[in-house]
């Protein structure tokens, strides 16, 4: 065994197994089981949970089954997903995973979330545009790049159900070819993992990964879980409340859980970056008075120290084992005597006489990175006024990207000219400002800037976040969004258009006079015409497939069309406006004119 391999094994073993000899028992991490029973209900959600620990021809993914059980328990007891809608697989083949995905497409209800949670081994596909893939228990080492199920294929299959509001992947696996012991799952196989996740470009897809790039996924024997699942489940118990801004509000969002998980893994000595990709970073995951406080920094520091010592001890133990084996071989050769024996002894001394054991324990501080950049420029600029000016220039960039004074930013926003730094600063304020009024003001500046810059996609995402998470009090903004949804994709986004039209109508008292008549009529029209388009689309699908799901969708949307068109028809009659189109839609949905006649 060569020394580099021994050190790699030592570092891997240090994170997965206790040292050979310890005077005191190891520290026991805070338990993450049983999961809290919140009393919440997520009756629209469904989930597929996969724990692949035992592989036929690949190294085992230590604790993967335990991780999957913990996530399934969280979904049921904390999130509130019905047990009948949580489908758990252990040590499943690729075929069985795909079959489960296809069977569960229609299990979410309108507006629900489909959770896909995977603990096991991962890889990148061998295609030119390699994609992250989940490996079934039957993965073949010789075809590791062709055996997995890509996230894209899974997401596209699940999103066939237009009632599904989002698909959330939680992935406790790495994709660079390493397993939970830090070693390659197939010797000599390494995958380049891009930082981007193309499927997350779809606003309905969120990917929360233990290894967003080439980061390690580590089993932690003391916790009985991977370090990611332990930290993530702890985050969802309440440990992550306030992880972003330091202000606890009784809610743990996806962004807070991700921030806490990445930071805590680093505190434990595991290099990790935030692994969240997608638009729903403020999705509430846990909330209520039952949230608990997590381990203190001192406690995590103690764990880190113990793990660091354990890593060093394991590396030293394996180095001693390698030296002992090499020494036995040397003595066997030296027993032959003569120059050969002398050369063998000298070779042993040369190989092991100055060996050292060293481990790294990464800490990432962005200020240090910026300081290094400045220091490097100092060497080029000298120690005089130019260096001072360079620092001043960097300081000015930081100041220019601030967003403390929203009033001064409004003229730039109205022209769509906010810088990327200013946009980032405002986005942070939306997520972290304590006062709701401050968050709303910052959000509105971002919305105005995106609209003025012609960024329709960005504008729609900002408006959706504003309405979902900040305020629904402005019917004008809601109406703008409804019109955009209807014009952009009346079928694919039709349910959203109807939902927000209903919200706008709840606030219609904010309008007066002719504006009231015009806007209410427009909202009722959009709602009726959208339902009609959804009905026609579902009916077309039913005629081609004759399956129960399409039939249900068609009948449901026909009923909505009937009700919405009648409401629009009554409004037009009361306002003395032309009602021919509304009458046509109403009669078509009702099947008779009797239902649509004036009462």
VENZIKA-V692704 format. One line per field, one symbol per residue. ss: DSSP state (H for helix, E for strand, L for the rest). A space follows every 50 residues. Layout:
ss = ???
This chain:
ss = LLHHHHHHHHHHHHHHLLLLLLLLLLLLLLLLLLLLLLLLLLLLLEEEEE ELLLLLLLLLLLLHHHHHHHHHHHHHHHHLLLHHHEEEEELLLHHHHHHH HHHLHHHLLLLEEEEEEEELLEEELLLLLLLEEELLLLLLHHHLLLLLEE HHHHHHHHLLLLLEEEEEEEEELLLLLELLLLLELLLLLLLLLLLLLHHH HLLLEEEEELLLLLLLLLEELLLLEEHHHHHHHHHHHHHLLLLLLLLLLL EEEHHHHHHHHHHHHHHLLLLLLLLEELLLLLLEEEELLLLLLLLLHHHH HHHHHHHHHHHHHHHHHHHHHHHHHHHHHHHHHHLLLHHHHHHHHHHHHH HHLLLLLLLLLLLLLHHHHHHHHHHHHHHHHLLLHHHHHHHHHHHHHHHH LLLLLHHHHHHHHHLLLLLHHHHHHHHHHHHHLLLHHHHHHHHHHHHHHH HHLLLHHHHHHHHHHHHHHHLLLLHHHHHHHHHHHHHHHLLLLHHHHHHH HHHHHHLHHHLLHHHHHHHHHHHHHHHHHHHHHHHHHHHHHHHHHLLHHH HHHHHHHHHHHHHHHHHHHHHHHHHLLLLHHHHHHHHHHHLLLLLLLLL
